Every structure is written in structure tokens, then in C-alpha cells.
Amino acid sequence: MSKKSRRAFSPELRLESAQLVVDQQYSIREAATAVGIGHSTMDRWIR
């Protein structure tokens, strides 16, 4: 069996994604959907 590889996200993408929620009043789910990641990942990036 092979290991499932994890996607790598740049610090810039993480910051811009978190700013959707903090600065532009997106919900966490809306921002996560727009970026194409899970909402729990988005929640972690914001914290």
C-alpha cells in the first residue's frame, strides 16, 4: 500500500484564504469552498 500524499499550501495562500474570513466577512465554509479546501483546514489556518 502506498501512503496518501498531502497537498502543500504556500504561506501566501494560507494568509489570503484566512483574510477572506477575517477582512471580507466570508463564513469559514464559504471561504473554504472558494479556495477548494475543507472547512476544518480553513478553521485551523484562521486560528
MIDO-553212 format. One record per atom (N, C-alpha, C): atom name; residue number from 1; x, y, z. Coordinates in steps of 0.001 Angstrom, whole numbers, plus 500000, padded with zeros to 6 digits. Example, Ala and Ser with C-alpha at 12.3 -4.5 7.8 and 13.67 -1.06 7.14 Angstrom:
<pts>
<pt atome="N" num="1" c1="513190" c2="494310" c3="507800"/>
<pt atome="CA" num="1" c1="512300" c2="495500" c3="507800"/>
<pt atome="C" num="1" c1="513200" c2="496700" c3="507800"/>
<pt atome="N" num="2" c1="512850" c2="497750" c3="507080"/>
<pt atome="CA" num="2" c1="513670" c2="498940" c3="507140"/>
<pt atome="C" num="2" c1="512900" c2="500030" c3="507870"/>
</pts>
This chain:
<pts>
<pt atome="N" num="1" c1="500842" c2="498814" c3="500000"/>
<pt atome="CA" num="1" c1="500000" c2="500000" c3="500000"/>
<pt atome="C" num="1" c1="500881" c2="501241" c3="500000"/>
<pt atome="N" num="2" c1="500440" c2="502234" c3="499291"/>
<pt atome="CA" num="2" c1="501194" c2="503476" c3="499251"/>
<pt atome="C" num="2" c1="500559" c2="504504" c3="500177"/>
<pt atome="N" num="3" c1="501403" c2="505406" c3="500656"/>
<pt atome="CA" num="3" c1="500903" c2="506475" c3="501512"/>
<pt atome="C" num="3" c1="500187" c2="507517" c3="500672"/>
<pt atome="N" num="4" c1="499152" c2="508098" c3="501228"/>
<pt atome="CA" num="4" c1="498441" c2="509173" c3="500554"/>
<pt atome="C" num="4" c1="499235" c2="510461" c3="500773"/>
<pt atome="N" num="5" c1="499560" c2="511148" c3="499704"/>
<pt atome="CA" num="5" c1="500355" c2="512361" c3="499848"/>
<pt atome="C" num="5" c1="499468" c2="513535" c3="500248"/>
<pt atome="N" num="6" c1="500048" c2="514439" c3="500992"/>
<pt atome="CA" num="6" c1="499326" c2="515615" c3="501438"/>
<pt atome="C" num="6" c1="499609" c2="516774" c3="500500"/>
<pt atome="N" num="7" c1="498601" c2="517578" c3="500279"/>
<pt atome="CA" num="7" c1="498791" c2="518757" c3="499444"/>
<pt atome="C" num="7" c1="499535" c2="519808" c3="500248"/>
<pt atome="N" num="8" c1="500435" c2="520504" c3="499598"/>
<pt atome="CA" num="8" c1="501195" c2="521568" c3="500254"/>
<pt atome="C" num="8" c1="500616" c2="522912" c3="499834"/>
<pt atome="N" num="9" c1="500410" c2="523789" c3="500801"/>
<pt atome="CA" num="9" c1="499872" c2="525114" c3="500537"/>
<pt atome="C" num="9" c1="500899" c2="526154" c3="500956"/>
<pt atome="N" num="10" c1="501096" c2="527140" c3="500105"/>
<pt atome="CA" num="10" c1="502076" c2="528180" c3="500403"/>
<pt atome="C" num="10" c1="501569" c2="529072" c3="501536"/>
<pt atome="N" num="11" c1="502484" c2="529689" c3="502262"/>
<pt atome="CA" num="11" c1="502077" c2="530629" c3="503316"/>
<pt atome="C" num="11" c1="501222" c2="531780" c3="502760"/>
<pt atome="N" num="12" c1="501497" c2="532195" c3="501527"/>
<pt atome="CA" num="12" c1="500721" c2="533278" c3="500924"/>
<pt atome="C" num="12" c1="499272" c2="532860" c3="500706"/>
<pt atome="N" num="13" c1="499066" c2="531624" c3="500226"/>
<pt atome="CA" num="13" c1="497706" c2="531129" c3="500013"/>
<pt atome="C" num="13" c1="496970" c2="531024" c3="501341"/>
<pt atome="N" num="14" c1="497651" c2="530551" c3="502357"/>
<pt atome="CA" num="14" c1="497023" c2="530430" c3="503678"/>
<pt atome="C" num="14" c1="496592" c2="531795" c3="504209"/>
<pt atome="N" num="15" c1="497462" c2="532782" c3="504067"/>
<pt atome="CA" num="15" c1="497153" c2="534125" c3="504547"/>
<pt atome="C" num="15" c1="495990" c2="534730" c3="503774"/>
<pt atome="N" num="16" c1="496032" c2="534640" c3="502459"/>
<pt atome="CA" num="16" c1="494956" c2="535197" c3="501637"/>
<pt atome="C" num="16" c1="493628" c2="534510" c3="501925"/>
<pt atome="N" num="17" c1="493663" c2="533217" c3="502153"/>
<pt atome="CA" num="17" c1="492442" c2="532465" c3="502457"/>
<pt atome="C" num="17" c1="491866" c2="532897" c3="503797"/>
<pt atome="N" num="18" c1="492714" c2="533041" c3="504791"/>
<pt atome="CA" num="18" c1="492247" c2="533467" c3="506111"/>
<pt atome="C" num="18" c1="491700" c2="534895" c3="506059"/>
<pt atome="N" num="19" c1="492272" c2="535724" c3="505213"/>
<pt atome="CA" num="19" c1="491796" c2="537107" c3="505101"/>
<pt atome="C" num="19" c1="490393" c2="537189" c3="504510"/>
<pt atome="N" num="20" c1="489988" c2="536192" c3="503725"/>
<pt atome="CA" num="20" c1="488615" c2="536163" c3="503227"/>
<pt atome="C" num="20" c1="487630" c2="536183" c3="504392"/>
<pt atome="N" num="21" c1="487951" c2="535440" c3="505436"/>
<pt atome="CA" num="21" c1="487064" c2="535353" c3="506592"/>
<pt atome="C" num="21" c1="487227" c2="536577" c3="507486"/>
<pt atome="N" num="22" c1="488459" c2="536931" c3="507782"/>
<pt atome="CA" num="22" c1="488723" c2="537993" c3="508754"/>
<pt atome="C" num="22" c1="488371" c2="539376" c3="508191"/>
<pt atome="N" num="23" c1="488802" c2="539665" c3="506975"/>
<pt atome="CA" num="23" c1="488637" c2="541001" c3="506406"/>
<pt atome="C" num="23" c1="487382" c2="541168" c3="505552"/>
<pt atome="N" num="24" c1="486995" c2="540118" c3="504828"/>
<pt atome="CA" num="24" c1="485913" c2="540258" c3="503862"/>
<pt atome="C" num="24" c1="484602" c2="539626" c3="504318"/>
<pt atome="N" num="25" c1="484542" c2="539195" c3="505565"/>
<pt atome="CA" num="25" c1="483313" c2="538710" c3="506187"/>
<pt atome="C" num="25" c1="482712" c2="537466" c3="505530"/>
<pt atome="N" num="26" c1="483556" c2="536641" c3="504888"/>
<pt atome="CA" num="26" c1="483078" c2="535342" c3="504410"/>
<pt atome="C" num="26" c1="482875" c2="534437" c3="505614"/>
<pt atome="N" num="27" c1="481973" c2="533465" c3="505498"/>
<pt atome="CA" num="27" c1="481908" c2="532441" c3="506536"/>
<pt atome="C" num="27" c1="483074" c2="531484" c3="506278"/>
<pt atome="N" num="28" c1="483421" c2="530695" c3="507272"/>
<pt atome="CA" num="28" c1="484516" c2="529743" c3="507112"/>
<pt atome="C" num="28" c1="484184" c2="528752" c3="506003"/>
<pt atome="N" num="29" c1="482949" c2="528278" c3="505961"/>
<pt atome="CA" num="29" c1="482556" c2="527326" c3="504915"/>
<pt atome="C" num="29" c1="482609" c2="527958" c3="503529"/>
<pt atome="N" num="30" c1="482150" c2="529196" c3="503394"/>
<pt atome="CA" num="30" c1="482179" c2="529873" c3="502090"/>
<pt atome="C" num="30" c1="483613" c2="530045" c3="501597"/>
<pt atome="N" num="31" c1="484492" c2="530480" c3="502495"/>
<pt atome="CA" num="31" c1="485886" c2="530695" c3="502114"/>
<pt atome="C" num="31" c1="486559" c2="529368" c3="501758"/>
<pt atome="N" num="32" c1="486292" c2="528336" c3="502531"/>
<pt atome="CA" num="32" c1="486886" c2="527024" c3="502261"/>
<pt atome="C" num="32" c1="486429" c2="526491" c3="500908"/>
<pt atome="N" num="33" c1="485168" c2="526665" c3="500589"/>
<pt atome="CA" num="33" c1="484654" c2="526224" c3="499302"/>
<pt atome="C" num="33" c1="485286" c2="527018" c3="498161"/>
<pt atome="N" num="34" c1="485437" c2="528319" c3="498345"/>
<pt atome="CA" num="34" c1="486020" c2="529172" c3="497308"/>
<pt atome="C" num="34" c1="487464" c2="528774" c3="497008"/>
<pt atome="N" num="35" c1="488202" c2="528370" c3="498052"/>
<pt atome="CA" num="35" c1="489613" c2="528024" c3="497883"/>
<pt atome="C" num="35" c1="489779" c2="526550" c3="497493"/>
<pt atome="N" num="36" c1="488794" c2="525733" c3="497836"/>
<pt atome="CA" num="36" c1="488863" c2="524312" c3="497494"/>
<pt atome="C" num="36" c1="489519" c2="523459" c3="498555"/>
<pt atome="N" num="37" c1="489302" c2="523830" c3="499819"/>
<pt atome="CA" num="37" c1="489838" c2="523058" c3="500940"/>
<pt atome="C" num="37" c1="488705" c2="522712" c3="501896"/>
<pt atome="N" num="38" c1="488987" c2="521883" c3="502867"/>
<pt atome="CA" num="38" c1="487988" c2="521533" c3="503862"/>
<pt atome="C" num="38" c1="487792" c2="522650" c3="504872"/>
<pt atome="N" num="39" c1="486598" c2="522706" c3="505458"/>
<pt atome="CA" num="39" c1="486335" c2="523788" c3="506412"/>
<pt atome="C" num="39" c1="487172" c2="523652" c3="507689"/>
<pt atome="N" num="40" c1="487526" c2="522441" c3="508081"/>
<pt atome="CA" num="40" c1="488361" c2="522282" c3="509278"/>
<pt atome="C" num="40" c1="489775" c2="522809" c3="509031"/>
<pt atome="N" num="41" c1="490265" c2="522660" c3="507806"/>
<pt atome="CA" num="41" c1="491575" c2="523204" c3="507453"/>
<pt atome="C" num="41" c1="491528" c2="524723" c3="507500"/>
<pt atome="N" num="42" c1="490476" c2="525302" c3="506942"/>
<pt atome="CA" num="42" c1="490321" c2="526761" c3="506953"/>
<pt atome="C" num="42" c1="490246" c2="527265" c3="508391"/>
<pt atome="N" num="43" c1="489507" c2="526565" c3="509231"/>
<pt atome="CA" num="43" c1="489378" c2="526948" c3="510640"/>
<pt atome="C" num="43" c1="490748" c2="526965" c3="511312"/>
<pt atome="N" num="44" c1="491565" c2="525961" c3="511028"/>
<pt atome="CA" num="44" c1="492914" c2="525874" c3="511595"/>
<pt atome="C" num="44" c1="493783" c2="527036" c3="511128"/>
<pt atome="N" num="45" c1="493702" c2="527381" c3="509844"/>
<pt atome="CA" num="45" c1="494504" c2="528486" c3="509299"/>
<pt atome="C" num="45" c1="494118" c2="529816" c3="509955"/>
<pt atome="N" num="46" c1="492842" c2="529991" c3="510255"/>
<pt atome="CA" num="46" c1="492397" c2="531247" c3="510864"/>
<pt atome="C" num="46" c1="492896" c2="531354" c3="512299"/>
<pt atome="N" num="47" c1="492853" c2="530259" c3="513004"/>
<pt atome="CA" num="47" c1="493346" c2="530272" c3="514391"/>
<pt atome="C" num="47" c1="494833" c2="530485" c3="514403"/>
</pts>
